[in-house]
Amino acid sequence: MYEYQCTACEHRFEELVATAEAEALVACPQCGSPKIFKLFSSFSVGAARPGSGRGPGLPPCATGGGCSGNCHG
Ligand SMILES: [Zn+2]
């Protein structure tokens, strides 16, 4: 199951495509144009999440272990 968008009318639709031959026959169900392109799922795009660093208030100690509180001063 892939999601496509028509370049002619920008209609989005899903199509069950099993082979490359079948994909070549996919056309827009709204206007019938074969000029379509595949949309990719958005879960892998712009996945950078804020707050991935150290929590607030923690010193930027990168040595790990043995830090007695003076590693940043
Ligand atoms: Zn169309």
N, CA, C, O and the ligand as a Tripos MOL2 file, in Angstrom:
@<TRIPOS>MOLECULE
protein
  293   291    74     0     0
PROTEIN
NO_CHARGES

@<TRIPOS>ATOM
      1 N           0.8420   -1.1930    0.0000 N.3       1 MET1
      2 CA          0.0000    0.0000    0.0000 C.3       1 MET1
      3 C           0.8780    1.2440    0.0000 C.2       1 MET1
      4 O           1.6330    1.4830    0.9420 O.2       1 MET1
      5 N           0.7730    2.0150   -1.0430 N.am      2 TYR2
      6 CA          1.5570    3.2380   -1.1140 C.3       2 TYR2
      7 C           0.6220    4.4300   -1.3040 C.2       2 TYR2
      8 O          -0.5030    4.3010   -1.7860 O.2       2 TYR2
      9 N           1.1290    5.5840   -0.9090 N.am      3 GLU3
     10 CA          0.3510    6.7950   -1.1010 C.3       3 GLU3
     11 C           0.9540    7.5880   -2.2480 C.2       3 GLU3
     12 O           2.1660    7.7920   -2.3160 O.2       3 GLU3
     13 N           0.0960    8.0220   -3.1350 N.am      4 TYR4
     14 CA          0.5540    8.7690   -4.3000 C.3       4 TYR4
     15 C          -0.1300   10.1210   -4.3490 C.2       4 TYR4
     16 O          -1.1780   10.3420   -3.7410 O.2       4 TYR4
     17 N           0.4940   11.0120   -5.0900 N.am      5 GLN5
     18 CA         -0.1430   12.2980   -5.3530 C.3       5 GLN5
     19 C          -0.0540   12.6000   -6.8290 C.2       5 GLN5
     20 O           0.9820   12.4030   -7.4630 O.2       5 GLN5
     21 N          -1.1650   13.0840   -7.3660 N.am      6 CYS6
     22 CA         -1.2390   13.4240   -8.7810 C.3       6 CYS6
     23 C          -0.5870   14.7850   -9.0100 C.2       6 CYS6
     24 O          -0.8210   15.7380   -8.2670 O.2       6 CYS6
     25 N           0.2370   14.8540  -10.0560 N.am      7 THR7
     26 CA          0.8930   16.1310  -10.3470 C.3       7 THR7
     27 C          -0.0350   17.0740  -11.1000 C.2       7 THR7
     28 O           0.2160   18.2770  -11.1780 O.2       7 THR7
     29 N          -1.1150   16.5140  -11.6580 N.am      8 ALA8
     30 CA         -2.0380   17.3390  -12.4500 C.3       8 ALA8
     31 C          -3.0550   18.0440  -11.5640 C.2       8 ALA8
     32 O          -3.2710   19.2490  -11.6910 O.2       8 ALA8
     33 N          -3.6840   17.2780  -10.6600 N.am      9 CYS9
     34 CA         -4.7370   17.8650   -9.8280 C.3       9 CYS9
     35 C          -4.3950   17.8190   -8.3460 C.2       9 CYS9
     36 O          -5.1890   18.2480   -7.5090 O.2       9 CYS9
     37 N          -3.2240   17.3030   -8.0220 N.am     10 GLU10
     38 CA         -2.7310   17.2330   -6.6460 C.3      10 GLU10
     39 C          -3.6280   16.3830   -5.7520 C.2      10 GLU10
     40 O          -3.6320   16.5420   -4.5310 O.2      10 GLU10
     41 N          -4.3790   15.4880   -6.3630 N.am     11 HIS11
     42 CA         -5.2100   14.5790   -5.5900 C.3      11 HIS11
     43 C          -4.3390   13.4880   -4.9720 C.2      11 HIS11
     44 O          -3.4890   12.9000   -5.6400 O.2      11 HIS11
     45 N          -4.5640   13.2330   -3.6950 N.am     12 ARG12
     46 CA         -3.8130   12.1690   -3.0110 C.3      12 ARG12
     47 C          -4.6640   10.9210   -2.9300 C.2      12 ARG12
     48 O          -5.8690   10.9860   -2.6890 O.2      12 ARG12
     49 N          -4.0240    9.7890   -3.1340 N.am     13 PHE13
     50 CA         -4.7540    8.5320   -3.0600 C.3      13 PHE13
     51 C          -3.7900    7.4190   -2.6970 C.2      13 PHE13
     52 O          -2.5760    7.5400   -2.8610 O.2      13 PHE13
     53 N          -4.3560    6.3370   -2.2010 N.am     14 GLU14
     54 CA         -3.5530    5.1790   -1.8570 C.3      14 GLU14
     55 C          -3.8070    4.0740   -2.8610 C.2      14 GLU14
     56 O          -4.9250    3.8930   -3.3430 O.2      14 GLU14
     57 N          -2.7540    3.3410   -3.1670 N.am     15 GLU15
     58 CA         -2.8720    2.2840   -4.1620 C.3      15 GLU15
     59 C          -2.0690    1.0840   -3.6880 C.2      15 GLU15
     60 O          -0.9330    1.2150   -3.2320 O.2      15 GLU15
     61 N          -2.6760   -0.0740   -3.8020 N.am     16 LEU16
     62 CA         -1.9680   -1.2960   -3.4510 C.3      16 LEU16
     63 C          -1.1520   -1.7430   -4.6530 C.2      16 LEU16
     64 O          -1.6970   -2.1940   -5.6610 O.2      16 LEU16
     65 N           0.1630   -1.6120   -4.5300 N.am     17 VAL17
     66 CA          1.0500   -1.9270   -5.6470 C.3      17 VAL17
     67 C           1.9920   -3.0370   -5.2330 C.2      17 VAL17
     68 O           2.7270   -2.9110   -4.2540 O.2      17 VAL17
     69 N           1.9660   -4.1220   -5.9810 N.am     18 ALA18
     70 CA          2.7790   -5.2780   -5.6190 C.3      18 ALA18
     71 C           4.0700   -5.3500   -6.4270 C.2      18 ALA18
     72 O           5.0920   -5.8280   -5.9350 O.2      18 ALA18
     73 N           4.0180   -4.8790   -7.6510 N.am     19 THR19
     74 CA          5.1820   -4.9900   -8.5140 C.3      19 THR19
     75 C           5.4660   -3.6600   -9.2030 C.2      19 THR19
     76 O           4.6340   -2.7530   -9.2060 O.2      19 THR19
     77 N           6.6400   -3.5650   -9.7790 N.am     20 ALA20
     78 CA          7.0150   -2.3470  -10.4950 C.3      20 ALA20
     79 C           6.1400   -2.1780  -11.7370 C.2      20 ALA20
     80 O           5.8560   -1.0580  -12.1630 O.2      20 ALA20
     81 N           5.7220   -3.3010  -12.3070 N.am     21 GLU21
     82 CA          4.8530   -3.2220  -13.4880 C.3      21 GLU21
     83 C           3.5070   -2.6160  -13.1160 C.2      21 GLU21
     84 O           2.9350   -1.8130  -13.8520 O.2      21 GLU21
     85 N           3.0190   -3.0290  -11.9440 N.am     22 ALA22
     86 CA          1.7360   -2.5070  -11.4870 C.3      22 ALA22
     87 C           1.8440   -1.0230  -11.1630 C.2      22 ALA22
     88 O           0.9190   -0.2460  -11.4000 O.2      22 ALA22
     89 N           2.9820   -0.6550  -10.6220 N.am     23 GLU23
     90 CA          3.1590    0.7520  -10.2730 C.3      23 GLU23
     91 C           3.1510    1.6320  -11.5180 C.2      23 GLU23
     92 O           2.6740    2.7660  -11.4880 O.2      23 GLU23
     93 N           3.6830    1.0970  -12.6090 N.am     24 ALA24
     94 CA          3.7350    1.8570  -13.8530 C.3      24 ALA24
     95 C           2.3430    2.1140  -14.4140 C.2      24 ALA24
     96 O           2.1530    3.0110  -15.2350 O.2      24 ALA24
     97 N           1.3680    1.3220  -13.9660 N.am     25 LEU25
     98 CA          0.0050    1.4620  -14.4880 C.3      25 LEU25
     99 C          -0.8690    2.3120  -13.5730 C.2      25 LEU25
    100 O          -2.0370    2.5650  -13.8700 O.2      25 LEU25
    101 N          -0.2920    2.7460  -12.4630 N.am     26 VAL26
    102 CA         -1.0850    3.5310  -11.5190 C.3      26 VAL26
    103 C          -1.4060    4.8970  -12.1190 C.2      26 VAL26
    104 O          -0.5260    5.5850  -12.6360 O.2      26 VAL26
    105 N          -2.6590    5.2700  -12.0420 N.am     27 ALA27
    106 CA         -3.0870    6.5750  -12.5400 C.3      27 ALA27
    107 C          -3.9890    7.2360  -11.5060 C.2      27 ALA27
    108 O          -4.5580    6.5700  -10.6420 O.2      27 ALA27
    109 N          -4.1070    8.5170  -11.6060 N.am     28 CYS28
    110 CA         -4.9480    9.2630  -10.6820 C.3      28 CYS28
    111 C          -6.4120    8.8520  -10.8350 C.2      28 CYS28
    112 O          -6.9510    8.9040  -11.9400 O.2      28 CYS28
    113 N          -7.0600    8.4460   -9.7470 N.am     29 PRO29
    114 CA         -8.4580    8.0170   -9.8340 C.3      29 PRO29
    115 C          -9.4140    9.1890  -10.0510 C.2      29 PRO29
    116 O         -10.5840    8.9930  -10.3800 O.2      29 PRO29
    117 N          -8.9190   10.3790   -9.8700 N.am     30 GLN30
    118 CA         -9.7960   11.5490   -9.9950 C.3      30 GLN30
    119 C          -9.7850   12.1300  -11.4030 C.2      30 GLN30
    120 O         -10.8360   12.4370  -11.9670 O.2      30 GLN30
    121 N          -8.5880   12.2790  -11.9660 N.am     31 CYS31
    122 CA         -8.5160   12.8770  -13.2980 C.3      31 CYS31
    123 C          -7.9320   11.9090  -14.3270 C.2      31 CYS31
    124 O          -7.9290   12.2000  -15.5230 O.2      31 CYS31
    125 N          -7.4400   10.7620  -13.8640 N.am     32 GLY32
    126 CA         -6.9480    9.7510  -14.7930 C.3      32 GLY32
    127 C          -5.5400    9.9910  -15.2880 C.2      32 GLY32
    128 O          -5.0510    9.2600  -16.1490 O.2      32 GLY32
    129 N          -4.8860   11.0000  -14.7580 N.am     33 SER33
    130 CA         -3.5340   11.2910  -15.2140 C.3      33 SER33
    131 C          -2.5420   10.2640  -14.6820 C.2      33 SER33
    132 O          -2.5760    9.9140  -13.5020 O.2      33 SER33
    133 N          -1.6620    9.7840  -15.5510 N.am     34 PRO34
    134 CA         -0.6370    8.8360  -15.1040 C.3      34 PRO34
    135 C           0.5610    9.5410  -14.4710 C.2      34 PRO34
    136 O           1.4960    8.8930  -14.0000 O.2      34 PRO34
    137 N           0.5250   10.8460  -14.4630 N.am     35 LYS35
    138 CA          1.6450   11.6010  -13.8980 C.3      35 LYS35
    139 C           1.4430   11.7390  -12.3980 C.2      35 LYS35
    140 O           0.8820   12.7170  -11.9050 O.2      35 LYS35
    141 N           1.9220   10.7250  -11.6970 N.am     36 ILE36
    142 CA          1.7800   10.7100  -10.2500 C.3      36 ILE36
    143 C           3.1410   10.4310   -9.6320 C.2      36 ILE36
    144 O           4.0380    9.9150  -10.2990 O.2      36 ILE36
    145 N           3.2890   10.7610   -8.3960 N.am     37 PHE37
    146 CA          4.5280   10.4320   -7.7030 C.3      37 PHE37
    147 C           4.2090    9.8760   -6.3340 C.2      37 PHE37
    148 O           3.1770   10.1780   -5.7340 O.2      37 PHE37
    149 N           5.1180    9.0630   -5.8650 N.am     38 LYS38
    150 CA          4.9030    8.3670   -4.6030 C.3      38 LYS38
    151 C           5.2270    9.2800   -3.4280 C.2      38 LYS38
    152 O           6.2420    9.9770   -3.4180 O.2      38 LYS38
    153 N           4.3450    9.2570   -2.4470 N.am     39 LEU39
    154 CA          4.6000   10.0090   -1.2260 C.3      39 LEU39
    155 C           5.2450    9.0810   -0.2060 C.2      39 LEU39
    156 O           4.9130    7.8990   -0.1160 O.2      39 LEU39
    157 N           6.1490    9.6290    0.5390 N.am     40 PHE40
    158 CA          6.8040    8.8300    1.5650 C.3      40 PHE40
    159 C           6.2360    9.1700    2.9330 C.2      40 PHE40
    160 O           5.8410   10.3060    3.1960 O.2      40 PHE40
    161 N           6.2040    8.1980    3.7700 N.am     41 SER41
    162 CA          5.6950    8.4040    5.1190 C.3      41 SER41
    163 C           6.5180    9.4730    5.8210 C.2      41 SER41
    164 O           7.7220    9.5980    5.5960 O.2      41 SER41
    165 N           5.8620   10.2270    6.6580 N.am     42 SER42
    166 CA          6.5110   11.3830    7.2600 C.3      42 SER42
    167 C           7.2120   11.0410    8.5720 C.2      42 SER42
    168 O           7.7890   11.9120    9.2220 O.2      42 SER42
    169 N           7.1560    9.7590    8.9550 N.am     43 PHE43
    170 CA          7.7250    9.4420   10.2560 C.3      43 PHE43
    171 C           9.2430    9.5330   10.2820 C.2      43 PHE43
    172 O           9.8430    9.6560   11.3500 O.2      43 PHE43
    173 N           9.8670    9.4720    9.1070 N.am     44 SER44
    174 CA         11.3230    9.5220    9.0690 C.3      44 SER44
    175 C          11.8250   10.8880    8.6290 C.2      44 SER44
    176 O          13.0290   11.0990    8.4820 O.2      44 SER44
    177 N          10.8980   11.8120    8.4210 N.am     45 VAL45
    178 CA         11.2920   13.1440    7.9740 C.3      45 VAL45
    179 C          11.1450   14.1230    9.1240 C.2      45 VAL45
    180 O          10.1070   14.1690    9.7840 O.2      45 VAL45
    181 N          12.1800   14.8970    9.3590 N.am     46 GLY46
    182 CA         12.1250   15.8840   10.4230 C.3      46 GLY46
    183 C          11.9350   15.2500   11.7850 C.2      46 GLY46
    184 O          11.1400   15.7230   12.5980 O.2      46 GLY46
    185 N          12.6710   14.1760   12.0280 N.am     47 ALA47
    186 CA         12.4810   13.4300   13.2670 C.3      47 ALA47
    187 C          13.2960   14.0070   14.4210 C.2      47 ALA47
    188 O          13.2710   13.4780   15.5320 O.2      47 ALA47
    189 N          14.0120   15.0840   14.1560 N.am     48 ALA48
    190 CA         14.8190   15.6740   15.2130 C.3      48 ALA48
    191 C          13.9150   16.1900   16.3240 C.2      48 ALA48
    192 O          13.0970   17.0860   16.1170 O.2      48 ALA48
    193 N          14.0790   15.6160   17.4850 N.am     49 ARG49
    194 CA         13.2120   15.9930   18.5920 C.3      49 ARG49
    195 C          13.9730   16.9000   19.5610 C.2      49 ARG49
    196 O          15.1560   16.6850   19.8250 O.2      49 ARG49
    197 N          13.2980   17.8910   20.0750 N.am     50 PRO50
    198 CA         13.9390   18.7630   21.0630 C.3      50 PRO50
    199 C          14.0910   18.0450   22.3970 C.2      50 PRO50
    200 O          13.3850   17.0810   22.6920 O.2      50 PRO50
    201 N          15.0090   18.5300   23.1720 N.am     51 GLY51
    202 CA         15.1900   17.9610   24.5030 C.3      51 GLY51
    203 C          15.9500   16.6640   24.5180 C.2      51 GLY51
    204 O          15.8210   15.8760   25.4550 O.2      51 GLY51
    205 N          16.7640   16.4220   23.4640 N.am     52 SER52
    206 CA         17.5050   15.1650   23.4040 C.3      52 SER52
    207 C          18.8210   15.2670   24.1750 C.2      52 SER52
    208 O          19.5160   14.2690   24.3610 O.2      52 SER52
    209 N          19.1540   16.4680   24.6180 N.am     53 GLY53
    210 CA         20.3960   16.6390   25.3450 C.3      53 GLY53
    211 C          20.2190   16.3420   26.8250 C.2      53 GLY53
    212 O          19.2690   15.6720   27.2310 O.2      53 GLY53
    213 N          21.1210   16.8380   27.6010 N.am     54 ARG54
    214 CA         21.0300   16.6220   29.0350 C.3      54 ARG54
    215 C          19.8990   17.4630   29.6110 C.2      54 ARG54
    216 O          19.5160   18.4870   29.0450 O.2      54 ARG54
    217 N          19.3970   17.0360   30.6930 N.am     55 GLY55
    218 CA         18.3010   17.7490   31.3200 C.3      55 GLY55
    219 C          18.7500   19.1030   31.8410 C.2      55 GLY55
    220 O          19.9460   19.3420   32.0050 O.2      55 GLY55
    221 N          17.8270   19.9640   32.0940 N.am     56 PRO56
    222 CA         18.1700   21.2990   32.5990 C.3      56 PRO56
    223 C          18.7840   21.2210   33.9900 C.2      56 PRO56
    224 O          18.3510   20.4280   34.8260 O.2      56 PRO56
    225 N          19.7790   22.0350   34.2270 N.am     57 GLY57
    226 CA         20.3960   22.0760   35.5440 C.3      57 GLY57
    227 C          21.6100   21.1810   35.6640 C.2      57 GLY57
    228 O          22.3900   21.3250   36.6050 O.2      57 GLY57
    229 N          21.7860   20.2610   34.7310 N.am     58 LEU58
    230 CA         22.9390   19.3780   34.8040 C.3      58 LEU58
    231 C          24.1530   20.0540   34.1680 C.2      58 LEU58
    232 O          24.0260   20.7030   33.1300 O.2      58 LEU58
    233 N          25.3110   19.9090   34.7730 N.am     59 PRO59
    234 CA         26.5080   20.4900   34.1850 C.3      59 PRO59
    235 C          26.9020   19.7490   32.9140 C.2      59 PRO59
    236 O          26.6300   18.5560   32.7830 O.2      59 PRO59
    237 N          27.5470   20.4520   31.9680 N.am     60 PRO60
    238 CA         27.9600   19.8240   30.7020 C.3      60 PRO60
    239 C          29.1680   18.9170   30.8790 C.2      60 PRO60
    240 O          30.1740   19.0650   30.1850 O.2      60 PRO60
    241 N          29.0640   17.9940   31.7950 N.am     61 CYS61
    242 CA         30.1740   17.0850   32.0470 C.3      61 CYS61
    243 C          30.1570   15.9480   31.0430 C.2      61 CYS61
    244 O          29.1930   15.1860   30.9790 O.2      61 CYS61
    245 N          31.2080   15.8300   30.2660 N.am     62 ALA62
    246 CA         31.2550   14.8100   29.2210 C.3      62 ALA62
    247 C          32.2290   13.6880   29.5750 C.2      62 ALA62
    248 O          32.4050   12.7530   28.7940 O.2      62 ALA62
    249 N          32.8500   13.7710   30.7220 N.am     63 THR63
    250 CA         33.8470   12.7700   31.0640 C.3      63 THR63
    251 C          33.1750   11.5020   31.5910 C.2      63 THR63
    252 O          33.6760   10.3940   31.3980 O.2      63 THR63
    253 N          32.0620   11.6760   32.2400 N.am     64 GLY64
    254 CA         31.3080   10.5350   32.7460 C.3      64 GLY64
    255 C          32.0040    9.8860   33.9370 C.2      64 GLY64
    256 O          33.1080    9.3600   33.8020 O.2      64 GLY64
    257 N          31.3720    9.9200   35.0870 N.am     65 GLY65
    258 CA         31.9480    9.3310   36.2760 C.3      65 GLY65
    259 C          33.0870   10.1620   36.8480 C.2      65 GLY65
    260 O          33.8400   10.7870   36.1010 O.2      65 GLY65
    261 N          33.2090   10.1710   38.1140 N.am     66 GLY66
    262 CA         34.3120   10.8850   38.7380 C.3      66 GLY66
    263 C          34.0900   12.3740   38.7990 C.2      66 GLY66
    264 O          34.9530   13.1030   39.2890 O.2      66 GLY66
    265 N          32.9820   12.8380   38.3270 N.am     67 CYS67
    266 CA         32.7130   14.2660   38.3530 C.3      67 CYS67
    267 C          32.2510   14.6670   39.7470 C.2      67 CYS67
    268 O          31.2110   14.2080   40.2200 O.2      67 CYS67
    269 N          33.0070   15.5050   40.3860 N.am     68 SER68
    270 CA         32.6440   15.9170   41.7460 C.3      68 SER68
    271 C          31.9900   17.2990   41.7550 C.2      68 SER68
    272 O          31.7890   17.8850   42.8190 O.2      68 SER68
    273 N          31.6720   17.7970   40.6200 N.am     69 GLY69
    274 CA         30.9900   19.0780   40.5750 C.3      69 GLY69
    275 C          31.8690   20.2180   40.1250 C.2      69 GLY69
    276 O          31.3840   21.3400   39.9840 O.2      69 GLY69
    277 N          33.1460   19.9750   39.8940 N.am     70 ASN70
    278 CA         34.0340   21.0750   39.4990 C.3      70 ASN70
    279 C          34.5590   20.8940   38.0660 C.2      70 ASN70
    280 O          35.5400   21.5190   37.6630 O.2      70 ASN70
    281 N          33.8810   20.0260   37.3140 N.am     71 CYS71
    282 CA         34.3650   19.7530   35.9690 C.3      71 CYS71
    283 C          33.9900   20.8920   35.0110 C.2      71 CYS71
    284 O          34.4920   20.9450   33.8880 O.2      71 CYS71
    285 N          33.1320   21.7820   35.4400 N.am     72 HIS72
    286 CA         32.7310   22.8620   34.5520 C.3      72 HIS72
    287 C          33.0610   24.2000   35.1960 C.2      72 HIS72
    288 O          32.5280   25.2230   34.7660 O.2      72 HIS72
    289 N          33.8720   24.2290   36.1520 N.am     73 GLY73
    290 CA         34.1920   25.4910   36.7850 C.3      73 GLY73
    291 C          35.6530   25.4850   37.0700 C.2      73 GLY73
    292 O          36.1810   26.4560   37.6120 O.2      73 GLY73
    293 ZN         -5.3070   13.8390  -10.8180 Zn       74 ZN74
@<TRIPOS>BOND
     1     1     2 1
     2     2     3 1
     3     3     4 2
     4     3     5 am
     5     5     6 1
     6     6     7 1
     7     7     8 2
     8     7     9 am
     9     9    10 1
    10    10    11 1
    11    11    12 2
    12    11    13 am
    13    13    14 1
    14    14    15 1
    15    15    16 2
    16    15    17 am
    17    17    18 1
    18    18    19 1
    19    19    20 2
    20    19    21 am
    21    21    22 1
    22    22    23 1
    23    23    24 2
    24    23    25 am
    25    25    26 1
    26    26    27 1
    27    27    28 2
    28    27    29 am
    29    29    30 1
    30    30    31 1
    31    31    32 2
    32    31    33 am
    33    33    34 1
    34    34    35 1
    35    35    36 2
    36    35    37 am
    37    37    38 1
    38    38    39 1
    39    39    40 2
    40    39    41 am
    41    41    42 1
    42    42    43 1
    43    43    44 2
    44    43    45 am
    45    45    46 1
    46    46    47 1
    47    47    48 2
    48    47    49 am
    49    49    50 1
    50    50    51 1
    51    51    52 2
    52    51    53 am
    53    53    54 1
    54    54    55 1
    55    55    56 2
    56    55    57 am
    57    57    58 1
    58    58    59 1
    59    59    60 2
    60    59    61 am
    61    61    62 1
    62    62    63 1
    63    63    64 2
    64    63    65 am
    65    65    66 1
    66    66    67 1
    67    67    68 2
    68    67    69 am
    69    69    70 1
    70    70    71 1
    71    71    72 2
    72    71    73 am
    73    73    74 1
    74    74    75 1
    75    75    76 2
    76    75    77 am
    77    77    78 1
    78    78    79 1
    79    79    80 2
    80    79    81 am
    81    81    82 1
    82    82    83 1
    83    83    84 2
    84    83    85 am
    85    85    86 1
    86    86    87 1
    87    87    88 2
    88    87    89 am
    89    89    90 1
    90    90    91 1
    91    91    92 2
    92    91    93 am
    93    93    94 1
    94    94    95 1
    95    95    96 2
    96    95    97 am
    97    97    98 1
    98    98    99 1
    99    99   100 2
   100    99   101 am
   101   101   102 1
   102   102   103 1
   103   103   104 2
   104   103   105 am
   105   105   106 1
   106   106   107 1
   107   107   108 2
   108   107   109 am
   109   109   110 1
   110   110   111 1
   111   111   112 2
   112   111   113 am
   113   113   114 1
   114   114   115 1
   115   115   116 2
   116   115   117 am
   117   117   118 1
   118   118   119 1
   119   119   120 2
   120   119   121 am
   121   121   122 1
   122   122   123 1
   123   123   124 2
   124   123   125 am
   125   125   126 1
   126   126   127 1
   127   127   128 2
   128   127   129 am
   129   129   130 1
   130   130   131 1
   131   131   132 2
   132   131   133 am
   133   133   134 1
   134   134   135 1
   135   135   136 2
   136   135   137 am
   137   137   138 1
   138   138   139 1
   139   139   140 2
   140   139   141 am
   141   141   142 1
   142   142   143 1
   143   143   144 2
   144   143   145 am
   145   145   146 1
   146   146   147 1
   147   147   148 2
   148   147   149 am
   149   149   150 1
   150   150   151 1
   151   151   152 2
   152   151   153 am
   153   153   154 1
   154   154   155 1
   155   155   156 2
   156   155   157 am
   157   157   158 1
   158   158   159 1
   159   159   160 2
   160   159   161 am
   161   161   162 1
   162   162   163 1
   163   163   164 2
   164   163   165 am
   165   165   166 1
   166   166   167 1
   167   167   168 2
   168   167   169 am
   169   169   170 1
   170   170   171 1
   171   171   172 2
   172   171   173 am
   173   173   174 1
   174   174   175 1
   175   175   176 2
   176   175   177 am
   177   177   178 1
   178   178   179 1
   179   179   180 2
   180   179   181 am
   181   181   182 1
   182   182   183 1
   183   183   184 2
   184   183   185 am
   185   185   186 1
   186   186   187 1
   187   187   188 2
   188   187   189 am
   189   189   190 1
   190   190   191 1
   191   191   192 2
   192   191   193 am
   193   193   194 1
   194   194   195 1
   195   195   196 2
   196   195   197 am
   197   197   198 1
   198   198   199 1
   199   199   200 2
   200   199   201 am
   201   201   202 1
   202   202   203 1
   203   203   204 2
   204   203   205 am
   205   205   206 1
   206   206   207 1
   207   207   208 2
   208   207   209 am
   209   209   210 1
   210   210   211 1
   211   211   212 2
   212   211   213 am
   213   213   214 1
   214   214   215 1
   215   215   216 2
   216   215   217 am
   217   217   218 1
   218   218   219 1
   219   219   220 2
   220   219   221 am
   221   221   222 1
   222   222   223 1
   223   223   224 2
   224   223   225 am
   225   225   226 1
   226   226   227 1
   227   227   228 2
   228   227   229 am
   229   229   230 1
   230   230   231 1
   231   231   232 2
   232   231   233 am
   233   233   234 1
   234   234   235 1
   235   235   236 2
   236   235   237 am
   237   237   238 1
   238   238   239 1
   239   239   240 2
   240   239   241 am
   241   241   242 1
   242   242   243 1
   243   243   244 2
   244   243   245 am
   245   245   246 1
   246   246   247 1
   247   247   248 2
   248   247   249 am
   249   249   250 1
   250   250   251 1
   251   251   252 2
   252   251   253 am
   253   253   254 1
   254   254   255 1
   255   255   256 2
   256   255   257 am
   257   257   258 1
   258   258   259 1
   259   259   260 2
   260   259   261 am
   261   261   262 1
   262   262   263 1
   263   263   264 2
   264   263   265 am
   265   265   266 1
   266   266   267 1
   267   267   268 2
   268   267   269 am
   269   269   270 1
   270   270   271 1
   271   271   272 2
   272   271   273 am
   273   273   274 1
   274   274   275 1
   275   275   276 2
   276   275   277 am
   277   277   278 1
   278   278   279 1
   279   279   280 2
   280   279   281 am
   281   281   282 1
   282   282   283 1
   283   283   284 2
   284   283   285 am
   285   285   286 1
   286   286   287 1
   287   287   288 2
   288   287   289 am
   289   289   290 1
   290   290   291 1
   291   291   292 2
@<TRIPOS>SUBSTRUCTURE
     1 MET1         2 RESIDUE 1 A MET
     2 TYR2         6 RESIDUE 1 A TYR
     3 GLU3        10 RESIDUE 1 A GLU
     4 TYR4        14 RESIDUE 1 A TYR
     5 GLN5        18 RESIDUE 1 A GLN
     6 CYS6        22 RESIDUE 1 A CYS
     7 THR7        26 RESIDUE 1 A THR
     8 ALA8        30 RESIDUE 1 A ALA
     9 CYS9        34 RESIDUE 1 A CYS
    10 GLU10       38 RESIDUE 1 A GLU
    11 HIS11       42 RESIDUE 1 A HIS
    12 ARG12       46 RESIDUE 1 A ARG
    13 PHE13       50 RESIDUE 1 A PHE
    14 GLU14       54 RESIDUE 1 A GLU
    15 GLU15       58 RESIDUE 1 A GLU
    16 LEU16       62 RESIDUE 1 A LEU
    17 VAL17       66 RESIDUE 1 A VAL
    18 ALA18       70 RESIDUE 1 A ALA
    19 THR19       74 RESIDUE 1 A THR
    20 ALA20       78 RESIDUE 1 A ALA
    21 GLU21       82 RESIDUE 1 A GLU
    22 ALA22       86 RESIDUE 1 A ALA
    23 GLU23       90 RESIDUE 1 A GLU
    24 ALA24       94 RESIDUE 1 A ALA
    25 LEU25       98 RESIDUE 1 A LEU
    26 VAL26      102 RESIDUE 1 A VAL
    27 ALA27      106 RESIDUE 1 A ALA
    28 CYS28      110 RESIDUE 1 A CYS
    29 PRO29      114 RESIDUE 1 A PRO
    30 GLN30      118 RESIDUE 1 A GLN
    31 CYS31      122 RESIDUE 1 A CYS
    32 GLY32      126 RESIDUE 1 A GLY
    33 SER33      130 RESIDUE 1 A SER
    34 PRO34      134 RESIDUE 1 A PRO
    35 LYS35      138 RESIDUE 1 A LYS
    36 ILE36      142 RESIDUE 1 A ILE
    37 PHE37      146 RESIDUE 1 A PHE
    38 LYS38      150 RESIDUE 1 A LYS
    39 LEU39      154 RESIDUE 1 A LEU
    40 PHE40      158 RESIDUE 1 A PHE
    41 SER41      162 RESIDUE 1 A SER
    42 SER42      166 RESIDUE 1 A SER
    43 PHE43      170 RESIDUE 1 A PHE
    44 SER44      174 RESIDUE 1 A SER
    45 VAL45      178 RESIDUE 1 A VAL
    46 GLY46      182 RESIDUE 1 A GLY
    47 ALA47      186 RESIDUE 1 A ALA
    48 ALA48      190 RESIDUE 1 A ALA
    49 ARG49      194 RESIDUE 1 A ARG
    50 PRO50      198 RESIDUE 1 A PRO
    51 GLY51      202 RESIDUE 1 A GLY
    52 SER52      206 RESIDUE 1 A SER
    53 GLY53      210 RESIDUE 1 A GLY
    54 ARG54      214 RESIDUE 1 A ARG
    55 GLY55      218 RESIDUE 1 A GLY
    56 PRO56      222 RESIDUE 1 A PRO
    57 GLY57      226 RESIDUE 1 A GLY
    58 LEU58      230 RESIDUE 1 A LEU
    59 PRO59      234 RESIDUE 1 A PRO
    60 PRO60      238 RESIDUE 1 A PRO
    61 CYS61      242 RESIDUE 1 A CYS
    62 ALA62      246 RESIDUE 1 A ALA
    63 THR63      250 RESIDUE 1 A THR
    64 GLY64      254 RESIDUE 1 A GLY
    65 GLY65      258 RESIDUE 1 A GLY
    66 GLY66      262 RESIDUE 1 A GLY
    67 CYS67      266 RESIDUE 1 A CYS
    68 SER68      270 RESIDUE 1 A SER
    69 GLY69      274 RESIDUE 1 A GLY
    70 ASN70      278 RESIDUE 1 A ASN
    71 CYS71      282 RESIDUE 1 A CYS
    72 HIS72      286 RESIDUE 1 A HIS
    73 GLY73      290 RESIDUE 1 A GLY
    74 ZN74       293 GROUP 0 **** ****
